[in-house]
Amino acid sequence: MEIETLKEIFGKYKKEEIFFTKHAELQAWIRGVDLEEVKKNIINPDKLVYAEEQESLKMGEKKYNCYFSYSKHLCHRYILTLNRNILIVTIIKINRDWQKAIG
């Protein structure tokens, strides 16, 4: 899926439609990532620079590996699923030259 299309899809969701797994909440806490900031990144996805679709185990669900860029050396990576809501499966904060990972 093209990145601009995914940005449009994300922009249609509201904060109330974004949920976190317990794993994602724990990883956000460990890595110092604010959950409200994650929600803001989803509903206003101007920082989204890369996304790849992954295999989803559930029918009618889309799964993505998404990178939200803050700078050359800082980004957030979210694994999430889309259906009627958005479920954030995990949150990773990358503090190094992350662009090589998506090269």
C-alpha positions as a Markdown table, in Angstrom:
| # | Residue | x | y | z |
|---|---|---|---|---|
| 1 | Met | 0.0 | 0.0 | 0.0 |
| 2 | Glu | 1.2 | 3.5 | -0.8 |
| 3 | Ile | 2.2 | 5.6 | 2.2 |
| 4 | Glu | -0.1 | 8.5 | 1.3 |
| 5 | Thr | -3.1 | 6.1 | 1.2 |
| 6 | Leu | -2.2 | 4.7 | 4.6 |
| 7 | Lys | -1.9 | 8.2 | 6.0 |
| 8 | Glu | -5.4 | 9.0 | 4.7 |
| 9 | Ile | -6.7 | 5.8 | 6.3 |
| 10 | Phe | -5.0 | 6.6 | 9.7 |
| 11 | Gly | -6.4 | 10.2 | 9.5 |
| 12 | Lys | -10.0 | 8.8 | 9.5 |
| 13 | Tyr | -9.6 | 7.3 | 13.0 |
| 14 | Lys | -10.3 | 9.1 | 16.3 |
| 15 | Lys | -8.3 | 8.8 | 19.5 |
| 16 | Glu | -11.1 | 6.7 | 21.0 |
| 17 | Glu | -10.7 | 4.1 | 18.3 |
| 18 | Ile | -7.0 | 3.5 | 19.1 |
| 19 | Phe | -6.2 | 0.7 | 21.6 |
| 20 | Phe | -3.0 | -0.8 | 23.0 |
| 21 | Thr | -2.1 | -4.4 | 23.9 |
| 22 | Lys | -0.7 | -4.9 | 27.4 |
| 23 | His | 2.6 | -5.6 | 25.7 |
| 24 | Ala | 2.6 | -2.3 | 23.8 |
| 25 | Glu | 1.7 | -0.4 | 27.0 |
| 26 | Leu | 4.6 | -2.1 | 28.8 |
| 27 | Gln | 7.1 | -1.4 | 26.0 |
| 28 | Ala | 6.0 | 2.2 | 25.8 |
| 29 | Trp | 6.6 | 2.6 | 29.6 |
| 30 | Ile | 10.0 | 0.9 | 29.4 |
| 31 | Arg | 11.1 | 3.0 | 26.4 |
| 32 | Gly | 9.7 | 6.3 | 27.6 |
| 33 | Val | 7.1 | 6.7 | 24.9 |
| 34 | Asp | 3.9 | 8.6 | 25.8 |
| 35 | Leu | 0.8 | 6.7 | 24.7 |
| 36 | Glu | -1.0 | 10.0 | 23.9 |
| 37 | Glu | 1.9 | 10.9 | 21.5 |
| 38 | Val | 1.4 | 7.5 | 19.8 |
| 39 | Lys | -2.3 | 8.2 | 19.3 |
| 40 | Lys | -1.4 | 11.7 | 18.0 |
| 41 | Asn | 1.0 | 10.2 | 15.5 |
| 42 | Ile | -1.7 | 7.9 | 14.2 |
| 43 | Ile | -4.5 | 10.4 | 13.8 |
| 44 | Asn | -2.2 | 13.0 | 12.4 |
| 45 | Pro | 0.3 | 10.9 | 10.5 |
| 46 | Asp | 2.6 | 13.6 | 9.1 |
| 47 | Lys | 5.6 | 11.8 | 10.6 |
| 48 | Leu | 4.8 | 8.5 | 9.0 |
| 49 | Val | 7.6 | 7.8 | 6.5 |
| 50 | Tyr | 7.5 | 4.1 | 5.9 |
| 51 | Ala | 5.1 | 1.2 | 6.3 |
| 52 | Glu | 5.0 | -2.3 | 5.2 |
| 53 | Glu | 2.1 | -4.7 | 5.3 |
| 54 | Gln | 2.5 | -7.9 | 7.2 |
| 55 | Glu | 0.6 | -11.1 | 7.3 |
| 56 | Ser | -2.4 | -11.0 | 9.6 |
| 57 | Leu | -3.8 | -14.1 | 11.2 |
| 58 | Lys | -7.4 | -12.7 | 11.4 |
| 59 | Met | -9.8 | -12.4 | 8.4 |
| 60 | Gly | -10.6 | -8.8 | 7.5 |
| 61 | Glu | -7.7 | -7.4 | 9.5 |
| 62 | Lys | -4.7 | -5.5 | 8.0 |
| 63 | Lys | -1.3 | -5.5 | 9.9 |
| 64 | Tyr | 1.4 | -2.9 | 9.4 |
| 65 | Asn | 5.0 | -2.2 | 10.5 |
| 66 | Cys | 5.1 | 1.6 | 10.6 |
| 67 | Tyr | 8.0 | 4.1 | 11.1 |
| 68 | Phe | 7.3 | 7.6 | 12.3 |
| 69 | Ser | 10.3 | 9.9 | 11.9 |
| 70 | Tyr | 11.3 | 12.6 | 14.3 |
| 71 | Ser | 14.9 | 13.1 | 13.0 |
| 72 | Lys | 17.7 | 11.1 | 11.4 |
| 73 | His | 18.5 | 9.5 | 14.7 |
| 74 | Leu | 15.1 | 9.2 | 16.3 |
| 75 | Cys | 11.9 | 7.4 | 15.2 |
| 76 | His | 9.0 | 5.4 | 16.7 |
| 77 | Arg | 8.2 | 2.0 | 15.2 |
| 78 | Tyr | 4.7 | 0.7 | 15.7 |
| 79 | Ile | 3.3 | -2.7 | 14.8 |
| 80 | Leu | -0.4 | -2.3 | 14.5 |
| 81 | Thr | -3.6 | -3.8 | 13.1 |
| 82 | Leu | -6.5 | -2.1 | 11.4 |
| 83 | Asn | -10.1 | -3.1 | 11.3 |
| 84 | Arg | -12.9 | -1.1 | 12.9 |
| 85 | Asn | -10.3 | 0.1 | 15.4 |
| 86 | Ile | -6.5 | 0.4 | 15.5 |
| 87 | Leu | -4.7 | -1.9 | 17.9 |
| 88 | Ile | -1.1 | -1.1 | 18.6 |
| 89 | Val | 0.6 | -4.4 | 19.1 |
| 90 | Thr | 4.1 | -3.1 | 20.0 |
| 91 | Ile | 6.0 | 0.2 | 20.3 |
| 92 | Ile | 9.7 | 0.6 | 19.6 |
| 93 | Lys | 11.7 | 3.7 | 20.1 |
| 94 | Ile | 14.8 | 3.8 | 17.9 |
| 95 | Asn | 17.6 | 6.2 | 18.9 |
| 96 | Arg | 20.1 | 5.5 | 16.1 |
| 97 | Asp | 20.5 | 5.9 | 12.4 |
| 98 | Trp | 17.3 | 4.0 | 11.8 |
| 99 | Gln | 17.0 | 4.7 | 8.0 |
| 100 | Lys | 19.3 | 1.8 | 7.1 |
| 101 | Ala | 16.6 | -0.6 | 8.6 |
| 102 | Ile | 14.1 | 0.4 | 5.9 |
| 103 | Gly | 16.7 | 1.0 | 3.2 |
